[in-house]
Amino acid sequence: MPMKGGETDGYREIDRWDRGVGWIAYPDEEMQRASHALVGDDGGVWVIDPVDAPDLDDLLAEFGDVVGVALGLDRHKRDAAAVATRHEVPVYLPRWMSGVERDLDAPVRRYDGELGDSGIETFKLRDSSLPRWQEVGFVHPEDGTLLVPEAVGTASFFCAPGERLGIHPVLRPLPPRRALRGHDPERVLVGHGAGVTTDAAATLRETLDGARRNMPGAYGQMLRELLP
């Protein structure tokens, strides 16, 4: 089973609800890179951290017209430029995120706070140099959705035994409690694995509370992800 990519004829759909959907483009990869499309209050579709896949545009079209592609993590360039170019929209980056724009072969639009007029609010989740890690979270209060690109995940290498949702192993000594504690979502979507769509708020609290006590067994896999 490859860490990233592999052979695929499609994608695995995850996290579908009336105002959004997620997918994993290479269902057999260990990293389980998840991408999402969220419908904003403006009716437009916002694509977050996409990994491209055959027939992906058919899935997106079920929810409306794509109005923007957004990156949630400086390392999650993925196929953002390709998807944005195909839909003739910009890639959106928070104004404070650096070192990313030069690697994107697509128009870039900077923003503060809200994504356009979508009602999807953003917040700084992490901005550090050791290790280099710039992450923005997305929250849609009207819809009850919280999307965390990297700090938490459900893929096996995030989760200690018994956990539904796990803190990234590198962050467990100092989990992002301050950034995430104030949210009470109906669903938590993540950048690695399927989201948590039942008892999401309670699960998030339990995850933050148990971060230092637990440690997944695949710590080395995550360290390899952080290396160039």
DRENFI-669296 format. One record per residue: residue number from 1; residue in one letter; z, x, y of N, C-alpha, C in turn. Coordinates in pm, whole numbers, plus 50000, padded with zeros to 5 digits. Example, Ala and Ser with C-alpha at 12.3 -4.5 7.8 and 13.67 -1.06 7.14 Angstrom:
{node 1, "A", {50780, 51319, 49431}, {50780, 51230, 49550}, {50780, 51320, 49670}}
{node 2, "S", {50708, 51285, 49775}, {50714, 51367, 49894}, {50787, 51290, 50003}}
END
This chain:
{node 1, "M", {50000, 50085, 49880}, {50000, 50000, 50000}, {50000, 50089, 50125}}
{node 2, "P", {49899, 50079, 50212}, {49892, 50166, 50330}, {49996, 50126, 50435}}
{node 3, "M", {50037, 50224, 50516}, {50126, 50194, 50627}, {50059, 50101, 50727}}
{node 4, "K", {49933, 50136, 50763}, {49855, 50056, 50857}, {49716, 50033, 50800}}
{node 5, "G", {49658, 49917, 50830}, {49520, 49890, 50792}, {49505, 49863, 50644}}
{node 6, "G", {49384, 49891, 50594}, {49350, 49862, 50457}, {49225, 49777, 50451}}
{node 7, "E", {49193, 49729, 50334}, {49077, 49645, 50316}, {49119, 49499, 50328}}
{node 8, "T", {49045, 49424, 50407}, {49075, 49282, 50424}, {48950, 49205, 50462}}
{node 9, "D", {48943, 49081, 50420}, {48834, 48993, 50460}, {48880, 48891, 50563}}
{node 10, "G", {49002, 48904, 50609}, {49052, 48806, 50704}, {49191, 48843, 50751}}
{node 11, "Y", {49276, 48743, 50765}, {49410, 48764, 50816}, {49502, 48661, 50752}}
{node 12, "R", {49632, 48685, 50764}, {49731, 48587, 50718}, {49794, 48522, 50840}}
{node 13, "E", {49786, 48391, 50845}, {49843, 48317, 50958}, {49994, 48306, 50943}}
{node 14, "I", {50065, 48321, 51054}, {50211, 48308, 51056}, {50250, 48229, 51181}}
{node 15, "D", {50372, 48177, 51181}, {50437, 48129, 51303}, {50364, 48017, 51377}}
{node 16, "R", {50287, 47933, 51309}, {50214, 47828, 51381}, {50308, 47719, 51431}}
{node 17, "W", {50291, 47678, 51555}, {50355, 47559, 51612}, {50257, 47501, 51712}}
{node 18, "D", {50295, 47394, 51783}, {50195, 47323, 51861}, {50146, 47401, 51982}}
{node 19, "R", {50219, 47505, 52024}, {50176, 47582, 52141}, {50159, 47730, 52110}}
{node 20, "G", {50121, 47758, 51987}, {50096, 47898, 51956}, {50080, 47925, 51809}}
{node 21, "V", {50044, 48050, 51780}, {50021, 48091, 51641}, {50031, 48243, 51635}}
{node 22, "G", {50060, 48293, 51517}, {50059, 48437, 51495}, {49972, 48470, 51375}}
{node 23, "W", {49941, 48598, 51359}, {49863, 48641, 51244}, {49893, 48788, 51213}}
{node 24, "I", {49872, 48823, 51087}, {49879, 48962, 51042}, {49741, 48996, 50986}}
{node 25, "A", {49674, 49089, 51052}, {49533, 49115, 51022}, {49515, 49186, 50888}}
{node 26, "Y", {49609, 49268, 50850}, {49602, 49339, 50722}, {49727, 49301, 50642}}
{node 27, "P", {49722, 49192, 50569}, {49845, 49138, 50508}, {49914, 49232, 50411}}
{node 28, "D", {49841, 49331, 50356}, {49901, 49420, 50257}, {49960, 49546, 50316}}
{node 29, "E", {49946, 49569, 50446}, {49999, 49691, 50503}, {50152, 49685, 50510}}
{node 30, "E", {50217, 49801, 50499}, {50362, 49804, 50501}, {50419, 49770, 50638}}
{node 31, "M", {50347, 49804, 50745}, {50402, 49784, 50879}, {50397, 49639, 50924}}
{node 32, "Q", {50315, 49557, 50858}, {50311, 49414, 50888}, {50298, 49387, 51038}}
{node 33, "R", {50197, 49450, 51100}, {50177, 49434, 51245}, {50137, 49290, 51276}}
{node 34, "A", {50221, 49223, 51352}, {50198, 49083, 51386}, {50147, 49069, 51529}}
{node 35, "S", {50056, 48977, 51547}, {49998, 48947, 51678}, {50018, 48799, 51705}}
{node 36, "H", {50014, 48760, 51834}, {50041, 48620, 51868}, {49952, 48571, 51981}}
{node 37, "A", {49931, 48441, 51980}, {49865, 48371, 52090}, {49957, 48260, 52136}}
{node 38, "L", {49990, 48260, 52265}, {50081, 48161, 52322}, {50005, 48077, 52425}}
{node 39, "V", {50027, 47947, 52423}, {49966, 47858, 52521}, {50062, 47845, 52639}}
{node 40, "G", {50014, 47883, 52757}, {50098, 47875, 52876}, {50100, 47736, 52936}}
{node 41, "D", {50183, 47718, 53038}, {50190, 47590, 53107}, {50060, 47557, 53178}}
{node 42, "D", {49979, 47661, 53204}, {49849, 47641, 53267}, {49741, 47600, 53167}}
{node 43, "G", {49775, 47589, 53040}, {49679, 47550, 52936}, {49600, 47666, 52881}}
{node 44, "G", {49614, 47785, 52938}, {49541, 47902, 52890}, {49612, 47968, 52773}}
{node 45, "V", {49534, 48043, 52695}, {49585, 48115, 52579}, {49609, 48260, 52617}}
{node 46, "W", {49730, 48307, 52593}, {49769, 48446, 52619}, {49786, 48516, 52485}}
{node 47, "V", {49710, 48621, 52465}, {49711, 48695, 52339}, {49799, 48818, 52356}}
{node 48, "I", {49898, 48834, 52268}, {49997, 48939, 52281}, {49980, 49041, 52169}}
{node 49, "D", {49962, 49166, 52206}, {49957, 49279, 52111}, {49863, 49253, 51994}}
{node 50, "P", {49736, 49221, 52019}, {49651, 49180, 51907}, {49600, 49294, 51820}}
{node 51, "V", {49600, 49269, 51690}, {49520, 49344, 51594}, {49404, 49253, 51557}}
{node 52, "D", {49283, 49299, 51579}, {49164, 49216, 51560}, {49141, 49187, 51411}}
{node 53, "A", {49069, 49079, 51385}, {49040, 49038, 51247}, {48914, 48953, 51246}}
{node 54, "P", {48842, 48950, 51133}, {48726, 48862, 51122}, {48766, 48717, 51148}}
{node 55, "D", {48683, 48647, 51222}, {48703, 48504, 51252}, {48826, 48476, 51337}}
{node 56, "L", {48880, 48579, 51401}, {48998, 48557, 51485}, {48967, 48461, 51600}}
{node 57, "D", {48848, 48471, 51658}, {48815, 48385, 51772}, {48816, 48238, 51736}}
{node 58, "D", {48786, 48206, 51611}, {48792, 48066, 51568}, {48937, 48016, 51572}}
{node 59, "L", {49029, 48101, 51532}, {49171, 48064, 51537}, {49216, 48045, 51680}}
{node 60, "L", {49180, 48138, 51768}, {49221, 48128, 51908}, {49163, 48004, 51974}}
{node 61, "A", {49039, 47969, 51938}, {48972, 47855, 52000}, {49042, 47722, 51968}}
{node 62, "E", {49119, 47717, 51860}, {49194, 47596, 51828}, {49297, 47563, 51937}}
{node 63, "F", {49337, 47666, 52014}, {49444, 47648, 52112}, {49393, 47647, 52255}}
{node 64, "G", {49266, 47681, 52276}, {49210, 47679, 52411}, {49137, 47807, 52444}}
{node 65, "D", {49115, 47830, 52572}, {49043, 47948, 52618}, {49140, 48062, 52645}}
{node 66, "V", {49103, 48181, 52600}, {49184, 48299, 52626}, {49174, 48335, 52774}}
{node 67, "V", {49288, 48349, 52841}, {49290, 48382, 52983}, {49346, 48521, 53009}}
{node 68, "G", {49406, 48583, 52907}, {49459, 48717, 52925}, {49509, 48774, 52794}}
{node 69, "V", {49509, 48907, 52788}, {49568, 48981, 52677}, {49681, 49064, 52734}}
{node 70, "A", {49797, 49062, 52671}, {49913, 49134, 52724}, {49968, 49231, 52620}}
{node 71, "L", {50012, 49347, 52668}, {50078, 49444, 52583}, {50229, 49434, 52602}}
{node 72, "G", {50302, 49438, 52491}, {50446, 49432, 52499}, {50514, 49564, 52475}}
{node 73, "L", {50439, 49664, 52432}, {50495, 49795, 52401}, {50391, 49901, 52434}}
{node 74, "D", {50435, 50014, 52491}, {50338, 50116, 52528}, {50261, 50169, 52408}}
{node 75, "R", {50320, 50163, 52287}, {50251, 50209, 52166}, {50164, 50101, 52102}}
{node 76, "H", {50171, 49980, 52150}, {50098, 49868, 52088}, {49963, 49842, 52153}}
{node 77, "K", {49887, 49947, 52179}, {49753, 49924, 52235}, {49666, 49849, 52136}}
{node 78, "R", {49682, 49880, 52008}, {49615, 49807, 51900}, {49470, 49780, 51936}}
{node 79, "D", {49427, 49654, 51929}, {49288, 49617, 51964}, {49285, 49534, 52092}}
{node 80, "A", {49380, 49558, 52182}, {49389, 49478, 52305}, {49262, 49488, 52387}}
{node 81, "A", {49209, 49609, 52404}, {49090, 49626, 52487}, {48970, 49553, 52426}}
{node 82, "A", {48953, 49562, 52295}, {48839, 49497, 52230}, {48847, 49345, 52243}}
{node 83, "V", {48965, 49289, 52222}, {48980, 49143, 52232}, {48961, 49098, 52377}}
{node 84, "A", {49017, 49173, 52472}, {49001, 49137, 52613}, {48856, 49143, 52656}}
{node 85, "T", {48785, 49247, 52615}, {48644, 49262, 52653}, {48560, 49148, 52596}}
{node 86, "R", {48587, 49112, 52473}, {48510, 49005, 52409}, {48529, 48872, 52482}}
{node 87, "H", {48648, 48849, 52536}, {48677, 48722, 52604}, {48664, 48735, 52756}}
{node 88, "E", {48624, 48852, 52802}, {48599, 48876, 52945}, {48724, 48847, 53028}}
{node 89, "V", {48837, 48900, 52983}, {48964, 48884, 53055}, {49029, 49023, 53066}}
{node 90, "P", {49126, 49039, 53157}, {49195, 49167, 53169}, {49303, 49184, 53062}}
{node 91, "V", {49343, 49311, 53048}, {49466, 49342, 52976}, {49578, 49348, 53079}}
{node 92, "Y", {49684, 49273, 53056}, {49796, 49264, 53149}, {49906, 49362, 53109}}
{node 93, "L", {49951, 49440, 53208}, {50060, 49535, 53189}, {50166, 49511, 53296}}
{node 94, "P", {50294, 49521, 53259}, {50397, 49513, 53364}, {50381, 49630, 53460}}
{node 95, "R", {50415, 49607, 53585}, {50391, 49709, 53687}, {50463, 49840, 53658}}
{node 96, "W", {50576, 49832, 53590}, {50657, 49951, 53566}, {50614, 50032, 53444}}
{node 97, "M", {50526, 49978, 53358}, {50486, 50048, 53236}, {50383, 50154, 53269}}
{node 98, "S", {50407, 50276, 53227}, {50320, 50389, 53264}, {50258, 50452, 53139}}
{node 99, "G", {50153, 50535, 53163}, {50093, 50611, 53056}, {50012, 50532, 52957}}
{node 100, "V", {49971, 50412, 52993}, {49899, 50324, 52900}, {49758, 50294, 52949}}
{node 101, "E", {49745, 50270, 53078}, {49619, 50221, 53134}, {49501, 50312, 53104}}
{node 102, "R", {49523, 50443, 53108}, {49411, 50536, 53088}, {49352, 50529, 52948}}
{node 103, "D", {49428, 50475, 52853}, {49380, 50467, 52715}, {49319, 50331, 52681}}
{node 104, "L", {49305, 50245, 52779}, {49250, 50112, 52756}, {49110, 50102, 52815}}
{node 105, "D", {49013, 50077, 52731}, {48874, 50065, 52776}, {48846, 49919, 52812}}
{node 106, "A", {48919, 49870, 52912}, {48906, 49732, 52958}, {48971, 49722, 53095}}
{node 107, "P", {48934, 49624, 53176}, {49003, 49604, 53304}, {49151, 49576, 53282}}
{node 108, "V", {49234, 49630, 53369}, {49379, 49614, 53359}, {49430, 49542, 53484}}
{node 109, "R", {49521, 49448, 53463}, {49585, 49379, 53575}, {49737, 49397, 53562}}
{node 110, "R", {49798, 49441, 53669}, {49943, 49461, 53671}, {50012, 49332, 53719}}
{node 111, "Y", {50133, 49311, 53671}, {50206, 49190, 53709}, {50354, 49221, 53723}}
{node 112, "D", {50422, 49132, 53792}, {50567, 49133, 53803}, {50619, 48999, 53753}}
{node 113, "G", {50710, 49001, 53658}, {50774, 48876, 53616}, {50686, 48790, 53527}}
{node 114, "E", {50632, 48682, 53581}, {50558, 48584, 53504}, {50416, 48631, 53475}}
{node 115, "L", {50365, 48594, 53356}, {50224, 48617, 53324}, {50139, 48512, 53394}}
{node 116, "G", {50072, 48550, 53501}, {49990, 48456, 53576}, {50070, 48334, 53616}}
{node 117, "D", {50012, 48215, 53590}, {50081, 48087, 53616}, {50118, 48019, 53484}}
{node 118, "S", {50148, 48100, 53384}, {50165, 48048, 53249}, {50303, 47988, 53223}}
{node 119, "G", {50402, 48023, 53304}, {50539, 47986, 53272}, {50602, 48079, 53170}}
{node 120, "I", {50525, 48176, 53121}, {50577, 48276, 53027}, {50639, 48388, 53109}}
{node 121, "E", {50770, 48400, 53102}, {50842, 48499, 53180}, {50858, 48628, 53099}}
{node 122, "T", {50867, 48740, 53168}, {50883, 48867, 53100}, {51008, 48937, 53151}}
{node 123, "F", {51061, 49026, 53071}, {51179, 49102, 53111}, {51170, 49242, 53049}}
{node 124, "K", {51225, 49339, 53120}, {51226, 49476, 53071}, {51328, 49487, 52958}}
{node 125, "L", {51278, 49524, 52842}, {51364, 49534, 52726}, {51410, 49678, 52704}}
{node 126, "R", {51321, 49772, 52729}, {51357, 49914, 52714}, {51258, 49998, 52793}}
{node 127, "D", {51310, 50101, 52859}, {51226, 50196, 52933}, {51295, 50333, 52924}}
{node 128, "S", {51256, 50411, 52824}, {51322, 50539, 52801}, {51219, 50646, 52770}}
{node 129, "S", {51259, 50770, 52783}, {51170, 50883, 52756}, {51204, 50953, 52625}}
{node 130, "L", {51325, 50938, 52572}, {51368, 51003, 52448}, {51429, 50899, 52355}}
{node 131, "P", {51353, 50848, 52258}, {51209, 50866, 52246}, {51135, 50784, 52352}}
{node 132, "R", {51009, 50819, 52377}, {50932, 50742, 52474}, {50916, 50600, 52422}}
{node 133, "W", {50961, 50507, 52503}, {50965, 50368, 52455}, {50970, 50277, 52576}}
{node 134, "Q", {50861, 50208, 52603}, {50854, 50110, 52712}, {50817, 49976, 52650}}
{node 135, "E", {50910, 49883, 52656}, {50893, 49754, 52589}, {50929, 49640, 52683}}
{node 136, "V", {50844, 49539, 52682}, {50869, 49419, 52762}, {50882, 49300, 52667}}
{node 137, "G", {50980, 49214, 52693}, {50996, 49093, 52615}, {50932, 48975, 52686}}
{node 138, "F", {50896, 48874, 52609}, {50831, 48754, 52663}, {50915, 48632, 52625}}
{node 139, "V", {50940, 48547, 52721}, {51016, 48425, 52694}, {50948, 48308, 52764}}
{node 140, "H", {50930, 48200, 52689}, {50870, 48078, 52743}, {50977, 47968, 52735}}
{node 141, "P", {51058, 47955, 52839}, {51172, 47861, 52833}, {51131, 47719, 52799}}
{node 142, "E", {51020, 47673, 52855}, {50975, 47536, 52832}, {50946, 47511, 52685}}
{node 143, "D", {50905, 47617, 52614}, {50862, 47606, 52476}, {50967, 47655, 52377}}
{node 144, "G", {51073, 47720, 52427}, {51176, 47772, 52338}, {51136, 47895, 52260}}
{node 145, "T", {51041, 47971, 52313}, {50987, 48087, 52242}, {51035, 48217, 52304}}
{node 146, "L", {51081, 48307, 52219}, {51114, 48444, 52257}, {51030, 48537, 52170}}
{node 147, "L", {50956, 48628, 52233}, {50873, 48724, 52160}, {50924, 48864, 52191}}
{node 148, "V", {50963, 48936, 52087}, {51015, 49072, 52099}, {50921, 49165, 52023}}
{node 149, "P", {50844, 49249, 52092}, {50740, 49327, 52025}, {50790, 49431, 51925}}
{node 150, "E", {50907, 49493, 51950}, {50944, 49608, 51866}, {51094, 49623, 51842}}
{node 151, "A", {51177, 49581, 51932}, {51321, 49605, 51920}, {51381, 49535, 51799}}
{node 152, "V", {51326, 49421, 51761}, {51368, 49353, 51639}, {51244, 49318, 51558}}
{node 153, "G", {51261, 49301, 51428}, {51149, 49266, 51341}, {51199, 49207, 51211}}
{node 154, "T", {51107, 49155, 51132}, {51141, 49098, 51002}, {51075, 49172, 50887}}
{node 155, "A", {50987, 49268, 50915}, {50930, 49349, 50808}, {51041, 49423, 50736}}
{node 156, "S", {51018, 49460, 50611}, {51125, 49510, 50525}, {51194, 49634, 50582}}
{node 157, "F", {51121, 49719, 50652}, {51184, 49842, 50701}, {51270, 49819, 50825}}
{node 158, "F", {51269, 49698, 50880}, {51361, 49662, 50988}, {51494, 49609, 50935}}
{node 159, "C", {51492, 49546, 50819}, {51604, 49463, 50777}, {51690, 49530, 50671}}
{node 160, "A", {51821, 49532, 50696}, {51917, 49572, 50595}, {51933, 49458, 50495}}
{node 161, "P", {51990, 49485, 50377}, {52007, 49378, 50277}, {52079, 49257, 50336}}
{node 162, "G", {52020, 49141, 50313}, {52078, 49016, 50359}, {52037, 48973, 50498}}
{node 163, "E", {51966, 49057, 50572}, {51925, 49023, 50708}, {51792, 48949, 50709}}
{node 164, "R", {51781, 48846, 50790}, {51653, 48779, 50814}, {51577, 48846, 50927}}
{node 165, "L", {51651, 48905, 51018}, {51595, 48969, 51137}, {51673, 49099, 51157}}
{node 166, "G", {51601, 49209, 51180}, {51670, 49337, 51190}, {51637, 49409, 51319}}
{node 167, "I", {51733, 49488, 51367}, {51711, 49577, 51479}, {51632, 49699, 51431}}
{node 168, "H", {51541, 49746, 51513}, {51469, 49869, 51482}, {51571, 49977, 51447}}
{node 169, "P", {51552, 50051, 51338}, {51650, 50151, 51297}, {51687, 50252, 51405}}
{node 170, "V", {51591, 50293, 51487}, {51620, 50391, 51593}, {51715, 50333, 51697}}
{node 171, "L", {51715, 50201, 51714}, {51797, 50137, 51817}, {51933, 50091, 51766}}
{node 172, "R", {51958, 50101, 51638}, {52083, 50046, 51585}, {52208, 50110, 51644}}
{node 173, "P", {52210, 50240, 51672}, {52331, 50294, 51735}, {52360, 50233, 51872}}
{node 174, "L", {52256, 50197, 51946}, {52272, 50136, 52079}, {52178, 50016, 52088}}
{node 175, "P", {52211, 49907, 52022}, {52120, 49791, 52018}, {52105, 49728, 52156}}
{node 176, "P", {51991, 49663, 52179}, {51962, 49605, 52312}, {52033, 49472, 52335}}
{node 177, "R", {52164, 49472, 52327}, {52240, 49348, 52339}, {52226, 49287, 52478}}
{node 178, "R", {52235, 49370, 52580}, {52231, 49316, 52716}, {52099, 49245, 52744}}
{node 179, "A", {51988, 49302, 52696}, {51857, 49243, 52722}, {51834, 49114, 52644}}
{node 180, "L", {51892, 49104, 52525}, {51861, 48992, 52436}, {51970, 48887, 52425}}
{node 181, "R", {52091, 48921, 52466}, {52204, 48832, 52441}, {52194, 48697, 52514}}
{node 182, "G", {52131, 48693, 52630}, {52130, 48571, 52710}, {52028, 48468, 52668}}
{node 183, "H", {51954, 48491, 52561}, {51848, 48399, 52520}, {51896, 48307, 52408}}
{node 184, "D", {51848, 48184, 52410}, {51886, 48083, 52311}, {51759, 48017, 52258}}
{node 185, "P", {51676, 48092, 52187}, {51541, 48044, 52153}, {51539, 47951, 52032}}
{node 186, "E", {51435, 47869, 52027}, {51406, 47789, 51908}, {51334, 47873, 51804}}
{node 187, "R", {51261, 47973, 51850}, {51190, 48063, 51758}, {51193, 48204, 51816}}
{node 188, "V", {51206, 48302, 51729}, {51196, 48442, 51768}, {51073, 48500, 51699}}
{node 189, "L", {50975, 48540, 51777}, {50854, 48603, 51726}, {50867, 48754, 51741}}
{node 190, "V", {50809, 48828, 51647}, {50826, 48972, 51646}, {50692, 49042, 51625}}
{node 191, "G", {50690, 49170, 51655}, {50567, 49248, 51642}, {50543, 49305, 51505}}
{node 192, "H", {50641, 49289, 51414}, {50627, 49337, 51276}, {50689, 49234, 51183}}
{node 193, "G", {50602, 49155, 51118}, {50649, 49051, 51026}, {50640, 48912, 51086}}
{node 194, "A", {50664, 48813, 51003}, {50666, 48674, 51047}, {50791, 48649, 51129}}
{node 195, "G", {50784, 48551, 51219}, {50895, 48521, 51306}, {51005, 48441, 51237}}
{node 196, "V", {51113, 48421, 51311}, {51225, 48339, 51266}, {51213, 48205, 51337}}
{node 197, "T", {51192, 48099, 51263}, {51163, 47969, 51323}, {51269, 47863, 51290}}
{node 198, "T", {51371, 47898, 51215}, {51484, 47810, 51191}, {51613, 47885, 51223}}
{node 199, "D", {51705, 47818, 51289}, {51832, 47881, 51329}, {51809, 48012, 51402}}
{node 200, "A", {51708, 48012, 51489}, {51666, 48137, 51552}, {51773, 48196, 51643}}
{node 201, "A", {51837, 48113, 51724}, {51937, 48165, 51819}, {52056, 48225, 51744}}
{node 202, "A", {52104, 48155, 51642}, {52216, 48207, 51565}, {52179, 48334, 51491}}
{node 203, "T", {52058, 48339, 51439}, {52012, 48458, 51368}, {52004, 48578, 51462}}
{node 204, "L", {51955, 48555, 51582}, {51948, 48664, 51680}, {52088, 48716, 51713}}
{node 205, "R", {52184, 48626, 51732}, {52320, 48670, 51761}, {52379, 48751, 51646}}
{node 206, "E", {52357, 48704, 51524}, {52408, 48776, 51407}, {52344, 48914, 51396}}
{node 207, "T", {52217, 48922, 51426}, {52146, 49050, 51420}, {52203, 49149, 51519}}
{node 208, "L", {52226, 49104, 51642}, {52281, 49192, 51744}, {52423, 49235, 51709}}
{node 209, "D", {52502, 49143, 51657}, {52641, 49174, 51623}, {52651, 49273, 51508}}
{node 210, "G", {52558, 49265, 51412}, {52567, 49350, 51293}, {52484, 49475, 51298}}
{node 211, "A", {52425, 49506, 51413}, {52328, 49615, 51421}, {52387, 49749, 51376}}
{node 212, "R", {52508, 49779, 51417}, {52567, 49911, 51387}, {52626, 49919, 51248}}
{node 213, "R", {52657, 49805, 51189}, {52718, 49806, 51056}, {52615, 49824, 50946}}
{node 214, "N", {52492, 49782, 50972}, {52389, 49779, 50867}, {52279, 49880, 50899}}
{node 215, "M", {52209, 49923, 50794}, {52097, 50014, 50813}, {51995, 49992, 50702}}
{node 216, "P", {51871, 49960, 50736}, {51769, 49943, 50633}, {51741, 50074, 50562}}
{node 217, "G", {51687, 50065, 50441}, {51667, 50183, 50360}, {51545, 50264, 50394}}
{node 218, "A", {51455, 50209, 50474}, {51328, 50277, 50501}, {51327, 50342, 50638}}
{node 219, "Y", {51437, 50401, 50677}, {51448, 50464, 50809}, {51338, 50566, 50831}}
{node 220, "G", {51306, 50644, 50728}, {51204, 50747, 50741}, {51068, 50692, 50776}}
{node 221, "Q", {51036, 50572, 50726}, {50907, 50512, 50758}, {50896, 50485, 50908}}
{node 222, "M", {51003, 50438, 50968}, {51000, 50407, 51108}, {50991, 50534, 51192}}
{node 223, "L", {51055, 50642, 51147}, {51042, 50767, 51220}, {50897, 50816, 51218}}
{node 224, "R", {50828, 50796, 51106}, {50688, 50837, 51101}, {50603, 50756, 51198}}
{node 225, "E", {50639, 50629, 51219}, {50565, 50547, 51315}, {50575, 50605, 51456}}
{node 226, "L", {50691, 50662, 51488}, {50713, 50712, 51624}, {50645, 50846, 51649}}
{node 227, "L", {50607, 50916, 51542}, {50544, 51046, 51561}, {50397, 51028, 51602}}
{node 228, "P", {50340, 51122, 51678}, {50199, 51114, 51719}, {50107, 51109, 51597}}
END
